[in-house]
Amino acid sequence: MSEPEALYVLLAPAGQLCGNGQLRESIYERRARRGEDYPMWYLTPELVQKFNLYENSNYEAVIAKDSSAIAWLKLRFGGERTTTQIDIDELWKHASSPPEPDLRRDIGLKKNKQN
């Protein structure tokens, strides 16, 4: 275990950050450009509770070392910005994966079959 570090957090109701797949893409892009060890983590509502980041059990979060990354995500997705002291090794252990891919929806026009 490492020493807890001061990190930046963006909290929002579940789905607000990861619902459309853009957060997943953003994390992949940053890690592709800046290395696989880029310090940004996505936390599901279960992990938000595990790390005691918010009282509401239906909130998700993004944590990063870089304040400007969280500021940019807040502009893009909304949410509540805060800071926390947390063990980075624990974040890598539990929250290293980006959000799951968004569910693809059929947005095409449905044609009525007529005999």
N, C-alpha and C positions, 0 to 999 in steps of 0.2 A: 504494500500500500504506500502510496506517495502522500505528501503533505497536501491538504486542501488548498486550492488556489481560488482567487477571485475570478469569477467568470460572469459573462453577460447572458441573460435569459430573456426569451420571448415566449410568453404564455398566451394561449387562446383556446376557446372551446374546441373540442375534438372535431377534426375535419376542416377547420378554418385554415390551418397551415398546410396540411398534406392532402386535402380533398381532391385537388385537381391534378396532382402530379408535378406541379412546378417546383415545390420544395425539393422533391427527390432529384429533379434535374439540376437544381441549383447546387445541391451538395455534391453530386457527381461532377459537375463542371469545376467547382472549386478544388476538389481533390485531384481531378485530372490535371489542372493547371499548377497547383501548388503542392502536390504530393498527397499520397494516400494517408499521411498522418496529419492532414489539415485539421486543426482543432475545432470541429463543428459536429454537434451530435443532435439527433432527433430523439425525443422521448415520447413514447406513447403515454396515454393516461395512466396506465399501470406503473410506468417508470417515474412519472411525475409524482405519484404517490410514494413510491419506493424511496425517492430522494427527498421527500417532504418539501416539494417546491410550491405546492398550492393546495388549499383546503378542498376545493371542488374536485371530485374524482372524475370529472368528465372534461379535463383540460389536457392538452398536449403542449409540448414545449420544444424549442430549439435552444441549445446552449452553444456558445462560442467564446473563444479567447479574445476575438477581435470585436470591439465595440461597434465599429462601422458596419460589420457584417450584420449584426443584430439590428442596427438602425435601418439598414437597407431592407431587411426582411420585414421590419415593422411597417415601413412605407408600402411595401408590396402586398402584405397580407393583413395588416392590422394586428391587434393584440396588445398585450400589456408588457412593457419592458421593465426588467428588474435586474438585480445582481445577486449572486450567491457565492458561498464558499463551498467547494466540492472537490472530491478526489478525482483527478483526471483518469487515473488507472481504472477506477470503478466505472467511469463513463465509457471508456474504451471497451471494458468487459461487457457492459449491459446495453450500451446505446450506440455502438459503432456503425450499425446499418442505417441507411437512409430509410424513409418511410416505404411501406409496401407500394407497389404500382397502383395507380388509380384504376377503378373499375371502368372498363370501356363500356360506353353506352351507345346504343344504336340511335343515332339522331336523324337517320334518314326518314323520308316520307314513306308512310305505309300506304300502299295502293290497295283499294278494295277490290277483291276478286268478284267479278261479275260473270255470270254464266251466259 
